[in-house]
Amino acid sequence: MKITKLMSATALAMGVLAGVSAPVAAEEKTEFKLAWSIYVGWMPWGYLEDSGIMDKWAEKYGIDVEIVQFNDYVESINQYTAGAFDGVSATNMDTLSIPSGGGVDTTALIVGDYSNGNDAVIMKGAGGIADLKGKPVNLVELSVSHYLLARALDTVGMEESDLDAVINTSDADMIAAYATNDVEAVVTWNPLVSEITGSNADANVLFDSADIPGEILDLMVVNTETLADNPAFGKAVAGAWYELMALMAAGDEAALTAMAEASGTDLAGYKAQLAATEMFFDPAAAVAQASSADLPTTMTSVAEFLFDKGILGEGAPSADFVGIAYPDGSTTGDSGNVKFRFDTTYMQMAADGAL
């Protein structure tokens, strides 16, 4: 399975959002569209559409919700940002850099999971993170892989300038690149991590996303005004999502197998990816994650990374350019320009059995 969920920052650097139209003004309505792309934690969105679970919950609230798969993750976020979709599956970093950085007020309706080992820094041979000094590192530039490398280097007081170079390498080329003598270290994500470590005896995982739990979040984000004007939309989506989360938590093999096949693997392969993913099957756990005292620190770190790389919104004057609001009413960044919100309202309703 080829996962392209982490390439949006690179696309931004290439000006992919140039000419994107302003989002359509929110209003009360009955038809909604969500976009998603293939990744272990987002496969449930496709199953909700195919299984009829989403239709059932939408009918309960007198609305229609269509869930559309994109092969290109970047394009799915761009389409949401342009107003063609009411919501999209995205990471916290990509939400901040693309729609929120682009001025679209966006709310994390569902906090689905965090990467818990799916992303890794791998070096050939024995050693630790400090041994990356003077070495080239291959990764998808300006991506979550790039962020993971920065966090790894931080732990030993190093910076990117201590490396020989960061070499932009697509996920499609990563396996072949690792096999060459010129490549000494890579940063990538599953299933590529599993392929590299399983096929190369010299592959040494120096650092992975389990070392920064809760920092790489996978979300379903929606237009804030649309959600405010249409609470039935939030209720239906949350209700459908957590019905499926209960099935997954119970090990429903029919659902898991369908998601595995849709992602290009088998049941065993999908379960292996889930093992490196901290799925919030219980809505109370999702509420706790969104309300975590660590989240503002994480988002500040993400904002600083994006600003340092020049991709925190066009012309951003500082890392505080975009305001981010949290469930307790606190904010980080510019409180006068809040464009990213973590809202536990509908996840809490699911936890309370109130949907």
C-alpha positions in Angstrom: 0.0 0.0 0.0 1.4 3.4 -1.0 0.6 6.0 1.6 0.8 9.7 0.5 -0.8 11.3 3.6 2.4 13.1 4.6 3.3 15.0 1.4 1.1 18.0 1.7 3.9 20.3 3.1 6.0 19.6 0.0 3.0 20.4 -2.2 2.5 23.7 -0.4 6.1 24.6 -1.0 5.4 24.1 -4.7 2.5 26.5 -4.6 -0.2 23.9 -4.9 -2.7 26.2 -3.3 -2.2 29.0 -5.7 -5.6 30.1 -7.1 -7.7 28.1 -4.6 -11.0 29.8 -4.4 -12.5 31.0 -1.1 -14.6 28.4 0.7 -18.4 28.5 0.2 -20.1 30.3 3.1 -21.6 28.0 5.7 -25.4 27.7 6.0 -28.0 25.3 7.3 -28.2 22.4 4.8 -29.0 18.7 4.5 -26.3 17.4 2.2 -22.6 17.0 3.2 -19.4 15.6 1.7 -16.3 14.2 3.5 -13.1 13.4 1.7 -10.6 10.7 2.8 -7.5 9.0 1.6 -5.8 5.7 2.3 -4.0 5.3 5.6 -4.4 2.7 8.3 -6.3 5.1 10.6 -8.5 6.4 7.9 -9.7 3.2 6.3 -12.8 3.3 8.5 -14.1 6.2 6.5 -14.3 4.1 3.4 -16.0 1.3 5.2 -18.6 3.6 6.7 -19.6 4.6 3.2 -19.5 1.1 1.7 -21.2 -0.7 4.7 -24.2 1.7 4.9 -23.4 2.7 8.5 -23.0 6.3 7.5 -26.3 6.3 5.6 -28.0 4.8 8.7 -26.8 7.6 11.0 -27.4 10.3 8.4 -31.0 9.1 7.9 -31.5 9.3 11.7 -30.7 13.0 11.6 -32.5 13.7 8.3 -29.4 14.5 6.3 -27.2 12.9 3.7 -23.5 12.4 4.1 -21.3 11.2 1.2 -17.8 10.0 1.9 -15.5 10.3 -1.1 -12.1 8.5 -1.4 -9.1 10.4 -2.9 -6.0 8.7 -4.2 -4.1 11.9 -3.7 -4.1 13.1 -0.1 -2.9 16.5 -0.9 -5.7 17.1 -3.4 -8.3 16.0 -0.9 -7.1 18.7 1.5 -6.9 21.3 -1.2 -10.5 20.4 -2.3 -11.7 20.8 1.3 -9.8 24.1 1.6 -11.5 25.3 -1.6 -14.9 24.6 -0.1 -15.8 21.6 -2.3 -16.0 19.3 0.8 -17.3 19.9 4.3 -14.6 17.8 5.9 -11.4 15.8 5.2 -9.2 13.3 6.9 -5.9 15.0 7.7 -3.0 15.1 10.3 -2.8 17.9 12.8 0.3 19.2 11.0 -1.3 19.3 7.6 -4.5 20.9 9.0 -2.5 23.7 10.5 -0.4 24.3 7.4 -3.0 24.1 4.6 -6.6 25.0 5.5 -6.0 26.8 8.8 -2.8 28.5 7.5 -4.8 29.4 4.4 -7.5 31.1 6.5 -10.2 28.4 6.6 -11.6 28.1 10.1 -11.4 24.3 10.8 -12.5 22.1 13.6 -11.2 18.6 14.6 -14.5 16.8 14.8 -12.9 13.4 15.3 -9.5 12.7 16.9 -9.1 9.2 15.5 -5.6 8.1 16.5 -2.0 8.9 16.8 1.0 7.3 15.1 2.6 5.0 17.7 5.5 3.5 15.7 4.2 3.8 12.1 6.8 6.5 11.4 10.5 5.9 12.0 14.1 7.1 11.6 16.2 4.2 10.3 20.0 4.1 10.0 22.2 1.4 8.5 24.3 -0.3 11.1 24.8 0.1 14.8 24.7 3.4 16.7 22.3 6.0 18.0 20.8 9.3 16.8 24.1 11.1 17.5 25.7 8.9 14.8 23.6 10.7 12.2 26.1 13.6 12.4 27.7 14.1 9.1 25.4 11.6 7.3 22.9 12.2 4.5 19.3 11.4 5.5 16.6 10.5 2.9 13.0 11.5 3.5 9.9 13.2 2.1 11.0 16.8 2.6 8.7 19.2 4.6 6.6 16.3 5.8 5.8 14.6 9.1 8.9 12.5 8.4 10.9 15.7 8.4 9.2 16.7 11.6 10.0 13.3 13.2 13.7 13.8 12.2 13.7 17.2 13.8 12.2 15.8 17.1 14.8 13.0 17.1 17.7 15.4 16.6 16.3 17.5 19.4 16.7 14.7 21.9 20.5 14.7 21.5 20.9 18.5 21.0 21.5 18.3 17.3 20.1 20.3 14.4 19.5 19.6 10.8 22.7 21.5 10.0 24.7 18.8 11.8 23.7 16.4 9.0 25.5 16.1 5.7 22.2 16.7 3.9 18.5 16.0 3.9 17.7 14.4 0.5 14.1 14.7 -0.7 13.0 11.1 -1.7 9.5 10.1 -2.5 7.8 7.3 -0.7 7.6 5.4 -4.0 11.4 5.4 -4.3 12.3 4.9 -0.6 12.8 1.1 -0.7 15.0 1.2 -3.8 17.0 4.1 -2.3 17.7 2.2 0.9 19.1 -0.6 -1.1 21.8 1.6 -2.6 25.2 2.1 -1.0 24.9 5.9 -1.0 21.9 5.9 1.4 22.9 5.7 5.0 19.7 6.7 6.8 16.0 7.2 6.0 12.9 8.5 7.7 9.6 7.0 6.4 6.3 5.4 7.5 4.5 2.1 7.3 4.3 -0.1 5.4 7.7 1.0 4.2 9.2 0.9 7.7 8.1 -2.8 8.0 9.5 -3.6 4.5 12.9 -2.0 5.3 13.3 -3.5 8.7 12.0 -6.9 7.7 14.2 -7.2 4.6 17.5 -5.6 5.8 19.5 -7.0 8.7 21.5 -3.8 9.0 18.3 -1.6 9.5 18.5 0.0 12.9 15.5 2.0 14.1 16.9 5.0 16.0 13.6 6.8 16.8 10.0 6.3 15.9 6.6 8.0 16.6 6.1 5.9 19.7 8.8 8.1 21.2 6.6 11.2 20.7 3.2 9.8 21.6 0.3 12.0 20.7 2.2 14.4 18.4 1.3 12.9 15.0 -2.5 13.0 15.2 -4.9 11.6 12.5 -8.1 13.6 12.4 -11.4 14.2 10.6 -11.6 18.0 10.4 -14.6 20.0 9.2 -15.5 23.5 8.4 -16.2 25.3 11.7 -19.1 27.4 10.4 -20.7 24.4 8.7 -20.5 22.4 11.9 -21.9 25.3 14.0 -24.8 25.8 11.6 -25.5 22.1 11.3 -25.1 20.2 14.6 -26.9 17.2 13.0 -23.9 16.8 10.7 -21.6 16.5 13.7 -23.9 14.0 15.5 -24.4 11.8 12.5 -20.6 11.6 11.7 -19.6 11.0 15.3 -22.4 8.4 15.7 -21.3 6.4 12.6 -17.6 6.6 13.5 -18.0 5.3 17.0 -20.4 2.5 15.9 -17.5 1.3 13.7 -14.9 1.9 16.4 -16.9 -0.5 18.6 -16.9 -3.2 15.9 -13.1 -2.8 15.4 -12.4 -2.9 19.1 -14.4 -6.2 19.3 -12.2 -7.6 16.5 -15.0 -7.8 13.8 -13.2 -9.7 11.1 -15.6 -8.8 8.3 -15.0 -5.1 8.9 -11.3 -5.4 9.4 -10.9 -7.6 6.3 -12.8 -5.2 4.2 -10.6 -2.3 5.3 -7.5 -4.4 4.8 -8.4 -5.3 1.2 -9.4 -1.7 0.4 -6.0 -0.6 1.6 -4.1 -3.2 -0.5 -3.1 -5.6 2.2 -4.5 -8.7 4.0 -6.0 -9.0 7.5 -2.7 -9.8 9.1 -1.0 -6.9 7.3 -3.7 -4.4 8.4 -3.6 -5.7 12.0 0.2 -5.2 12.0 -0.3 -1.6 11.0 -3.0 -1.1 13.6 -0.5 -2.4 16.2 1.6 0.7 15.5 -1.4 3.0 15.6 -3.0 4.2 18.9 -6.6 4.1 17.7 -9.1 5.8 20.0 -11.8 3.2 19.8 -13.4 4.6 23.0 -14.7 8.1 22.4 -13.7 9.0 26.0 -10.1 8.3 25.0 -10.4 10.6 22.1 -11.8 13.3 24.4 -8.9 12.8 26.7 -6.4 13.1 23.9 -8.0 16.3 22.6 -8.1 17.7 26.2 -4.6 16.6 27.0 -2.4 19.2 28.8 0.4 18.2 26.4 -1.6 19.1 23.2 -0.9 22.9 23.3 2.8 22.2 23.7 2.7 19.8 20.8 0.8 22.2 18.5 3.2 25.0 19.4 6.1 22.7 18.4 4.4 21.8 15.1 3.7 25.5 14.4 7.3 26.4 15.0 8.4 23.6 12.7 6.1 24.8 9.9 7.1 28.4 10.3 10.8 27.4 10.3 10.2 25.6 7.0 8.2 28.5 5.5 4.9 26.7 5.2 2.7 28.1 8.0 0.4 30.1 5.7 1.5 32.6 3.1 3.4 35.5 4.6 3.2 34.3 8.1 5.2 36.8 10.3 5.8 34.3 13.1 5.1 30.8 14.4 2.1 32.4 16.3 0.4 33.4 13.1 -2.5 30.9 13.4 -4.5 30.7 16.6 -5.4 27.2 17.9 -8.2 26.8 20.4 -8.6 23.9 22.8 -11.6 22.4 24.6 -11.0 24.3 27.8 -11.1 27.6 26.0 -7.4 28.2 26.0 -5.5 29.1 22.8 -2.0 29.1 21.5 -0.8 31.3 18.7 -2.8 34.4 17.8 -6.0 34.5 19.7 -7.3 37.1 17.2 -6.8 34.7 14.3 -8.1 31.3 15.6 -8.4 29.0 12.6 -7.9 25.6 14.1 -10.1 24.2 16.9 -10.1 21.0 18.9 -13.7 20.6 20.0 -14.8 17.6 22.0 -18.5 18.3 21.9 -19.5 15.4 19.6 -17.0 12.9 20.8 -18.2 13.6 24.3 -21.8 13.0 23.2 -20.7 9.6 21.9 -19.0 8.8 25.1 -22.2 9.8 27.0 -24.4 7.7 24.8 -26.2 10.9 23.8 -26.2 10.5 20.0 
